[in-house]
Amino acid sequence: MQKYDYIIAGGGLAGLSLAYYMNQTVLREKSILIIDQDTKTKNDRTWCFWEKDNQNPFDAIVHRKWNKVYFHGTNFSDALDLGDYSYKWLKGIDFYNFVKLDLLTNPNIKFVNERIERLKDTPIGGFVITTENQYLGSYVFDSIKPLKLDLEDCHNMLQHFKGWEIVTDKPVFDTTCPTMMDYRVEQRGTGVRFMYVLPESTTRAMVEYTVFSDKLLSPTEYDAELHKYLKRFLKIENFTIEHEEFGVIPMTDEPTPNHAGEHIVRIGTSGGYVKASTGYAFQRTQRFTQQLVKDLVTLGKPSLPKKNFKKRFKDWLDSTLLNVLLKNRALGKDVFTALYQKNPTPRLFAFLDEDTTIFEDFRIMSTVPLWAFTKGALDALRKRF
Ligand SMILES: Cc1cc2nc3c(=O)[nH]c(=O)nc-3n(C[C@H](O)[C@H](O)[C@H](O)COP(=O)(O)OP(=O)(O)OC[C@H]3O[C@@H](n4cnc5c(N)ncnc54)[C@H](O)[C@@H]3O)c2cc1C
């Protein structure tokens, strides 16, 4: 059996971010094994996120960034000023290549392309069984454990989307401003539906149909909605599809124990890095893996996440939004319109990043449909706490 100081199970966003930050510190002297069943040589996802500049090392490979975004809601359309923030688009393949290139300079870091069958905590370390080998790590960082997503006392939604990277025969896209949310599309059933548009040039853009709901749609429904949107709102008749993206992100308040055992630490989606009320994970993954590396350097072990009053309060707000959407207590597009119309976008971004005080949170929550959120908040409290 091969032994390592650290084994990273899953070399996707969380696994590679963790390895990257380890490689910038004294931890680069440790033996580190990254196991992934995939070679990560395809552009398998698009990451969008907001951030102030120079917060993480990936600014150099950001594909596009903007300082304003279009928002189209219920009787409200505007180009929102992002203040100190930028809205950034990073291609999965650029991230994988950038990080792998950095890690390749370190002979202590090894990649294997194997499928993990089992992870087990033992008194002497985290034990990993793959289709080909067995490994033991002082710590195993697990980003492959699937969430349950069916716990009765939790709110479980899915964020599912299909995107087309299209090329048009005429210039139609405004390259200075992406559309972050367009709720003018038909709203049906539980949850909320919107489009977003990321322009690459005046004739090329990623157009994505996104749904927050408890069930996926049939494949033809995503296509039909994309066709309708291109024709009705973007007035595009002729285009070619160069690339397609489909994804499902869990939006859940399911508890995710970071320590799955003495030697197994969950990271990424498995570790609760996805913000339950938005599905955004990129920027949180950078924060959480940076903190994990700091703990490993200073304490020699991962610290338990702090579940203080502020954190519990913010989790409760996430649960409340999910409750409002799942129980159809208010129209999702009205909720998001109220938030973006009545609050400066930088304040909203800080709120969603959990960087605001509880006083500021109350101020923001006073702008959403009050009765729906009061009922949702009480129900979430009863269910979850
Ligand atoms: C298409 C798509 C688009 C997204 N867009 C955004 C966005 O715009 N902004 C945002 O903030 N978030 C976005 N997300 C959400 C989130 O940022 C990503 O899902 C992110 O990749 C999660 O990181 P992770 O490390 O948990 O999982 P992943 O990046 O999926 O990494 C998990 C890795 O584990 C490997 N693996 C799984 N099982 C095994 C096994 N048994 N054995 C070996 N290897 C295994 C996989 O191959 C994968 O490489 C998106 C998600 C998807 C799916």
The ligand as an ORCA input file, in Angstrom:
! r2SCAN-3c Opt
* xyz 0 1
  C     -21.681     22.822    -15.513
  C     -21.493     23.541    -14.191
  C     -21.357     24.922    -14.172
  C     -21.176     25.601    -12.952
  N     -21.066     26.956    -12.974
  C     -20.812     27.608    -11.820
  C     -20.621     29.009    -11.821
  O     -20.771     29.664    -12.856
  N     -20.276     29.639    -10.663
  C     -20.132     28.945     -9.492
  O     -19.774     29.547     -8.479
  N     -20.372     27.612     -9.451
  C     -20.716     26.939    -10.569
  N     -20.913     25.583    -10.538
  C     -20.950     24.922     -9.212
  C     -19.572     24.533     -8.664
  O     -18.689     25.631     -8.720
  C     -18.957     23.379     -9.433
  O     -19.824     22.285     -9.426
  C     -17.611     22.963     -8.874
  O     -16.946     22.251     -9.901
  C     -17.708     22.121     -7.610
  O     -16.425     21.754     -7.192
  P     -16.123     20.324     -6.587
  O     -14.677     20.215     -6.417
  O     -17.015     20.067     -5.443
  O     -16.612     19.285     -7.717
  P     -15.936     18.995     -9.116
  O     -15.297     20.184     -9.676
  O     -17.010     18.329     -9.926
  O     -14.783     17.946     -8.760
  C     -15.048     16.635     -8.338
  C     -14.023     15.745     -9.044
  O     -14.144     14.427     -8.501
  C     -13.983     13.503     -9.553
  N     -14.654     12.277     -9.122
  C     -15.951     12.099     -8.814
  N     -16.177     10.828     -8.425
  C     -14.983     10.189     -8.484
  C     -14.571      8.856     -8.197
  N     -15.413      7.922     -7.740
  N     -13.283      8.545     -8.366
  C     -12.378      9.475     -8.803
  N     -12.721     10.752     -9.101
  C     -14.009     11.095     -8.928
  C     -14.635     14.161    -10.754
  O     -14.098     13.656    -11.965
  C     -14.271     15.628    -10.542
  O     -13.109     15.996    -11.230
  C     -21.120     24.875    -11.733
  C     -21.302     23.485    -11.770
  C     -21.492     22.829    -12.970
  C     -21.707     21.319    -12.946
*
